[in-house]
Amino acid sequence: MNLNEKFVITINRELGSGGRTIGAKLAERLGVPFYDKALIQELTKKYELTTEEIERLKGQQHNWWADFKRSLKLMPSYAAPRSIPVSTSLPDFLITDDIFASETEILKGIAADESCIIAGRSGFYVLRDHPNHLSILIQASMEHRVNRLVTKRGISEEEARKIIQEVDRGRENYVKKYTGRSRYDTRNYDLVFTVDQHQEEDIVDLILAYIKH
């Protein structure tokens, strides 16, 4: 991946692995915007970005996303966490074909307009043909994930395990439905990290070292 040209880094992550925080920290270090599921869904819903509306915008302007972003003065945060709580995100099992199509066009518009980091939304697949794309998977053991959720959310281990299993199942079904692939297939990614024995900053350092060397 060439940092001197427009690039996109997509991060797929397991709930409780810290992957979203790693993505946000990486974006901060690189000085580029960070987009995640909550922001993409908020844009889709709030501004009624249906496939029909996006096609209309694309017909008016070559780079519709750049003009759309300027009109909203949209400035994604370079650091985690943002103000939009994850709980406001639409569960993956409720995503419709039209929502997926709209989100796909938004992701492609973002990546065509600027260097950025995108977490989730099957970015590894949607942006697979981007000429300067790095795809990353962040994963962790169940014990690590449970402990992280217990600490961050103040819930029991039993509750944390149940949430993780439900989210894992939903995300896998979502990815298989819309990409025909498993999100756990390491062939989807350029880099795969198991974070159990590492701090978030360590993973960011490793990613940057890979990019630069």
C-alpha positions as CSV (number, residue, x, y, z in Angstrom):
1,M,0.0,0.0,0.0
2,N,1.3,3.4,-1.0
3,L,0.7,6.2,1.6
4,N,1.7,8.8,-1.0
5,E,-1.5,8.0,-3.0
6,K,-5.1,7.9,-2.0
7,F,-5.6,4.8,0.1
8,V,-8.3,2.9,2.0
9,I,-7.8,0.5,4.9
10,T,-10.7,-1.8,5.8
11,I,-10.9,-3.4,9.2
12,N,-13.1,-6.4,10.0
13,R,-13.1,-7.2,13.7
14,E,-14.7,-9.4,16.3
15,L,-16.8,-7.8,19.0
16,G,-14.6,-7.4,22.1
17,S,-11.4,-7.6,20.2
18,G,-10.8,-3.8,20.4
19,G,-10.7,-3.6,16.6
20,R,-12.8,-0.5,16.3
21,T,-10.5,1.3,18.8
22,I,-7.4,0.1,16.9
23,G,-8.9,1.4,13.6
24,A,-9.6,4.8,15.2
25,K,-6.1,5.0,16.7
26,L,-4.6,4.0,13.3
27,A,-6.7,6.7,11.6
28,E,-5.4,9.3,14.1
29,R,-1.8,8.3,13.5
30,L,-2.2,8.5,9.8
31,G,-4.3,11.7,9.9
32,V,-7.2,10.3,7.9
33,P,-10.9,10.0,8.6
34,F,-12.4,6.9,10.4
35,Y,-15.8,5.6,9.3
36,D,-17.7,2.8,11.1
37,K,-21.0,1.1,11.0
38,A,-22.8,3.6,13.2
39,L,-21.8,6.6,11.1
40,I,-22.6,4.9,7.8
41,Q,-26.0,3.9,9.0
42,E,-26.7,7.3,10.5
43,L,-25.9,8.9,7.1
44,T,-28.0,6.4,5.2
45,K,-31.0,6.9,7.5
46,K,-30.8,10.7,8.3
47,Y,-30.3,11.9,4.8
48,E,-32.4,9.2,3.1
49,L,-29.5,8.0,0.9
50,T,-31.4,5.3,-1.0
51,T,-29.9,3.8,-4.1
52,E,-32.2,6.0,-6.2
53,E,-31.1,9.2,-4.4
54,I,-27.4,8.2,-4.8
55,E,-27.9,7.5,-8.5
56,R,-29.4,10.9,-8.8
57,L,-26.5,12.5,-7.1
58,K,-24.0,10.5,-9.1
59,G,-25.7,11.7,-12.3
60,Q,-25.3,15.3,-11.2
61,Q,-21.7,15.2,-10.1
62,H,-18.7,12.9,-11.0
63,N,-17.6,12.8,-7.3
64,W,-21.0,12.9,-5.6
65,W,-19.7,12.0,-2.2
66,A,-17.2,14.9,-2.1
67,D,-20.0,17.3,-2.9
68,F,-22.4,15.7,-0.5
69,K,-19.8,15.8,2.3
70,R,-19.0,19.5,1.7
71,S,-22.7,20.3,1.7
72,L,-23.0,18.6,5.2
73,K,-19.7,19.9,6.4
74,L,-19.2,16.3,7.5
75,M,-16.0,16.0,9.6
76,P,-15.5,12.4,10.9
77,S,-13.6,12.1,14.1
78,Y,-10.0,11.0,13.8
79,A,-10.1,9.5,17.3
80,A,-12.2,7.1,19.3
81,P,-14.8,7.1,20.7
82,R,-17.2,9.2,18.7
83,S,-20.5,10.5,20.1
84,I,-22.7,8.0,18.3
85,P,-23.3,5.0,20.6
86,V,-22.9,1.6,19.0
87,S,-26.4,0.6,20.4
88,T,-28.0,2.9,17.9
89,S,-26.7,0.8,15.0
90,L,-29.2,-1.3,13.1
91,P,-28.6,-5.0,13.8
92,D,-27.1,-6.7,10.8
93,F,-30.0,-9.2,10.6
94,L,-32.3,-6.2,9.9
95,I,-30.3,-4.9,7.0
96,T,-32.3,-5.0,3.7
97,D,-30.9,-5.5,0.2
98,D,-31.6,-1.8,-0.5
99,I,-29.8,-0.6,2.6
100,F,-26.8,-2.8,1.7
101,A,-26.7,-1.4,-1.8
102,S,-26.9,2.2,-0.4
103,E,-24.1,1.5,2.1
104,T,-22.0,0.0,-0.7
105,E,-22.3,3.1,-2.8
106,I,-21.5,5.3,0.2
107,L,-18.3,3.2,0.9
108,K,-17.2,3.4,-2.7
109,G,-17.9,7.2,-2.7
110,I,-15.9,7.7,0.5
111,A,-12.9,5.6,-0.8
112,A,-12.9,7.4,-4.2
113,D,-12.9,10.8,-2.5
114,E,-10.2,10.5,0.2
115,S,-7.8,8.3,2.1
116,C,-9.6,6.8,5.0
117,I,-10.1,3.8,7.3
118,I,-13.4,1.9,7.3
119,A,-14.5,-0.5,10.0
120,G,-16.9,-3.2,9.2
121,R,-19.7,-3.1,6.5
122,S,-18.0,-5.9,4.5
123,G,-15.4,-3.3,3.4
124,F,-12.9,-6.0,2.6
125,Y,-15.3,-7.2,-0.1
126,V,-17.0,-4.0,-1.2
127,L,-13.6,-2.3,-1.8
128,R,-11.7,-5.3,-3.0
129,D,-11.0,-3.7,-6.4
130,H,-9.7,-0.5,-4.9
131,P,-6.1,0.0,-6.3
132,N,-4.6,1.0,-3.0
133,H,-6.4,-1.1,-0.4
134,L,-5.2,-2.9,2.7
135,S,-7.6,-5.3,4.4
136,I,-7.2,-6.3,8.1
137,L,-8.9,-8.7,10.4
138,I,-8.7,-8.1,14.2
139,Q,-9.6,-11.1,16.3
140,A,-9.2,-12.4,19.9
141,S,-9.9,-15.4,22.1
142,M,-13.4,-15.7,23.6
143,E,-11.9,-15.2,27.1
144,H,-10.3,-11.9,26.0
145,R,-13.5,-10.7,24.3
146,V,-15.7,-11.6,27.3
147,N,-13.4,-9.9,29.7
148,R,-13.3,-6.7,27.6
149,L,-17.1,-6.5,27.4
150,V,-17.4,-7.2,31.1
151,T,-15.0,-4.3,31.8
152,K,-16.4,-1.8,29.3
153,R,-20.1,-2.5,29.7
154,G,-20.3,-3.5,33.4
155,I,-22.2,-6.7,32.6
156,S,-21.8,-10.3,33.7
157,E,-19.6,-12.9,31.9
158,E,-22.7,-14.8,31.0
159,E,-24.3,-11.7,29.4
160,A,-21.1,-10.8,27.6
161,R,-20.7,-14.3,26.1
162,K,-24.4,-14.3,25.0
163,I,-24.0,-10.9,23.3
164,I,-20.8,-12.0,21.5
165,Q,-22.3,-15.2,20.2
166,E,-25.4,-13.3,18.9
167,V,-23.3,-10.7,17.2
168,D,-20.9,-13.3,15.7
169,R,-23.8,-15.2,14.3
170,G,-25.5,-12.0,12.9
171,R,-22.3,-10.7,11.3
172,E,-21.4,-14.0,9.8
173,N,-24.9,-14.4,8.3
174,Y,-24.7,-10.8,7.0
175,V,-21.4,-11.2,5.3
176,K,-22.3,-14.6,3.8
177,K,-25.6,-13.2,2.4
178,Y,-24.1,-10.2,0.7
179,T,-20.6,-11.4,-0.2
180,G,-20.9,-15.2,-0.5
181,R,-17.9,-15.5,1.8
182,S,-17.1,-16.2,5.4
183,R,-15.8,-13.3,7.4
184,Y,-13.4,-15.8,9.1
185,D,-11.8,-16.8,5.9
186,T,-8.3,-15.3,6.2
187,R,-7.9,-15.2,2.4
188,N,-10.1,-12.1,2.6
189,Y,-7.4,-10.2,4.3
190,D,-3.8,-8.9,3.9
191,L,-3.2,-8.9,7.7
192,V,-4.7,-10.9,10.5
193,F,-4.0,-10.1,14.2
194,T,-4.9,-12.0,17.3
195,V,-4.7,-9.3,20.0
196,D,-4.8,-11.3,23.3
197,Q,-1.2,-10.6,24.2
198,H,-0.9,-7.1,22.7
199,Q,-2.0,-3.6,23.6
200,E,-4.0,-1.6,21.0
201,E,-1.0,0.7,20.4
202,D,1.2,-2.3,19.7
203,I,-1.2,-3.5,16.9
204,V,-1.2,0.0,15.4
205,D,2.6,0.0,15.5
206,L,2.7,-3.3,13.7
207,I,0.3,-2.2,11.0
208,L,2.2,1.0,10.4
209,A,5.5,-0.9,10.2
210,Y,3.9,-3.2,7.6
211,I,2.6,-0.3,5.6
212,K,5.9,1.6,5.7
213,H,8.3,-1.2,5.1
